C-alpha cells in the first residue's frame, strides 16, 4: 500500500469512527496503526511523533488517544498506577506485563479461565474483563 493510499485509508477510518480527520489525528493514526498491532503509552507516542517531525503537544496526544478509544479504535489498558497503555488490537484478549521492561505482550489465544467473578449490580452488565499477568525474571539462587 502506498503512503498516499494508507493516509486515505486512515482518514476514512478516522471519519468512520465519527471523528474529524484533522492533520494531527491522521499523523498520530499513521504512527499508531502503520506497523500492526501494538501497545503504546501517550509518552511513547509523543516521542515517536517528535522524532517523525509531527508537531504535536503531549496534551494533544493524550486527547487524541482518548478520542480514538471512545470511538472504538483503541483499547485502554491501565497497568501501573498512573501509567496507561493503549492497544491497537481491540479484540477480547489478555496481556502479560513484563516488569522492568514496562512492556505489554499479548497472551497467546487460548483458554484463560476466571472463576468466581462477582455478579454485577442488577441494573448493570459486565462489559469486559481485562487480565494482566505481571511477569519478572526468576530469582537466581
N, C-alpha and C positions, 0 to 999 in steps of 0.2 A: 504494500500500500504506500503510495507516495505521501509525502508530508502534507501536500495540499489536500488530498483526499482524506487523510487522517484528521486534519483540522476541521474539515467539513463534517465528517462523521461525529467528531466530538462536539461541534457546535450544535448539531442536530440532537445529540444525546442530552446536552445541557438544556436545550429548548424543550425537548420531550419531557424532561423532568420538571418542567414548569418554571424554569429559571431563565432570566435574560442572559444570553451568551455574550457577556462583556469580554473585553480583551484579557483582563486579568483572570476571569474564570476559565476561559479557554486555555490560557497559558498554564494555569495550575492543573487543569484537567489533562493536558498533554503530559505534564510531568508525572501525574498520578497514574494514568492509565496506559501510557505508551509501552511499558515493559511487562504487562501482565499483572497478575495478582501480587499484591504486596501489602505490608504493614508499615505504616509511617506515622510519625508524630508531626505536629504542626511545626515544631522547631526544625526537624529534619527537612520537611518540605520547603520551609522558608530558606534554609541554607541551599538546597538544590536550586530554588528559584534564583537566588542571588548569583550562584555560580553560572546559571544559564542566561544571566543578563535580564531576568524578569524583574522589573522594578515594582516591588510589592512589599507592604509592611507586614510584620508578623500578625498584627491585628486583622488585616485583610485575609491572611492565610487562615487564621482561626475561624473567621466569619464564613469564608468560603467552604472550609471543611464541614462546618456545622450545617450550612445550607445544603451541601451535597448529601450529608447524612439524612437530613429531614426530607430530602427529595428521593431517598432510596438508592442513591448512587454509591454510598459508602456505609460501612457499619462501624460504629464507635465501640472501642474496647478500653474501658478504664482498667488499668493494670496496676499501677503503682501510685497510690495517693494522688498526687497532682499530675502524674504522667498519664496521658491519654493517647492511645494509638487509634488509627483509622485503617480499616481493612477494605480493600477494593473488591474483595470477594464477599458478596452479601448473602451467600447461601448459608444454610444452617451447618455450622462446623465449629470445632473447638480448637484450642490452642495450647501449645507449650510456651512458657515464658522462660527464656534462658537467662537466669540471674548472672550478673557480672558482665554479660554482653548487652543487656537491656534489649533483647530481641525476641520477637514473637515468631513462632513457626506453627503452621497448621498441623494439627494432629491428623495422621492419615485416616481416611474414611474407614469406618468400621464400627463395631459395637462399643458404645460408651453408655453404660447403664447408670442411671441416677435413681437411687432408692429413697423412699420416704420423703418425697417432695411435698412440702406443705400445701394444703388446699388454699386457694386464694379466697379473699372475701367473696361473698355471694354475688355481688354486682361486678366482679372482675374476672378476667381470664388470664392465664399465663400466656404471654406473647412470645417469649423466647427465654431460653436458659443458656447462659454463656459459661462454659467451663474453661478455666485457665489453670493448667497444671504447671507449677513453678519447678524448674529444674536447676541443679547446680552440680558441679563436679563432685564425685565421691571423695570423701576424705581419705587420704592415704595413711596407713598405719605403720 
